[in-house]
């Protein structure tokens, strides 16, 4: 038995295949499309359970930022940890590292079978995000 392809049916099948390919391609690398290059973080230095004023500097391979706490800082995302050094009026500087963790967008991308999209997210430094709220406990403050 021979199948005859009609031009209209062929055009329809081609259009459906193209739309499906674009949809799948558009969803891979989801975090790269949805996440900004920058991220706003709220940082507090805690002393005996209370937030205290401090001068801080955050640094990763994309740059460094100075700010006062309690407060917010906008940093550029990176796949490596964010080093934060803070100094209060009554203490020595303390450095902590905030880890870069998988974003919800990247996790959903990988779960949906988008391993290539996940790799694109990591390559573009958009698959990982820092915690939005960072409390630094300074046990040596007086």
Secondary structure, DSSP 4 states (H G I P E B T S, - for coil): --PPPPHHHHHHHHHHHHHHHHHHHHHTTHHHHHS-SEEEEEEEEEETTEEE-EEEEEEETTEEEEEEESEEEEEE--SSPEEEEEEETTS--EEEEEPEEE-HHHHHHHHTT-HHHHHHHHHTT-SEEE-SEEEEE-TT--
